[in-house]
Amino acid sequence: MGIHGLAKLIADQAPNAIKEQDFKNYFGRKIAVDASMCIYQFLIAVRQDGNVLQNEDGETTSHLMGMFYRTIRMLEHGIKPVYVFDGKPPQLKSGELEKRGERRAEAEKLLAQAQELGEQENIDKLTKRLVKVTKQHNDECKKLLNLMGVPYIEAPCEAEASCAALVKAGKVFATATEDMDGLTFGTNVLLRHLTASEAKKLPVQEFHFSRILQDINLTNEQFIDLCILLGCDYCGTIKGIGPKRAIDLIKQHGSIEEILENIDPNKHPAPEDWLYKEARDLFLKPEVVDCSTVALKWNEPDEDGLLRFMCEEKQFRSPKRKDPLKRS
């Protein structure tokens, strides 16, 4: 299941902690947006005939199309986004990154086979599995945001952790991401679907962390231990313990240490050299941006600079023509 399936668990255990809101209800709100998650979404969703958008030079432009129009949509509704970009991944994540590399290599093999056989459905599915956000994607989006007058922050480590820190410091109202580990890092409010395409007409899901803890009857530390039991990016899990059992065990014993003392290690073996304590510390004391030095400012866009970058450099259609670029 993993903490990426945490939304369903919370919906089952603490439904009153989730509100469905209309996009326009965030007028005037400052919101920290997980930039890498957005760019990844755009690379998957903003496509033509199943392929990423490219200009005549073969450069990918899906991320710029998505970032441009989703940001405009927020600004038009009075939302003040600040994008937060990932920094260096924590050392504890190296195992997960290695696994992702192995899965990517396997997907590349399967894609080559699907292309030989002309299996279009599998080709589309595997192509999306191979999507990866690169430094160039990030740098181009930062340039675009500068030209749009929208602030961004480079996190020293995980973006979701710095988003949560900004919320807790009162710099912004909420964290906008599809990754539920924003809650594990302690953001007071987490928003899902804020950057979804307008055409999807998805309501914004608003998660309130204090209400989640109250309704599930857990402390912050116990919630973190629950997320580790469910599976996170930093360590493995105890074999054979699913979501319901994990909650029951945390409520009964209060911590992973006590759980390990009270379960049958033959029936439910923990990983060898299990780094759950290190994962817990990373969630409790992550490396984050120094919020006292953050001064958020939204400026007027540089229209001439935007036209040069998007239309001349990246070859989007100029809005001065009869066939302006349509919104995705």
Summary of the structure (lengths in Angstrom):
residues: 328
radius of gyration: 21.2
end to end distance: 31.4
largest distance: 70.9
contacts: 995
relative contact order: 0.17
helix: 52%
strand: 11%
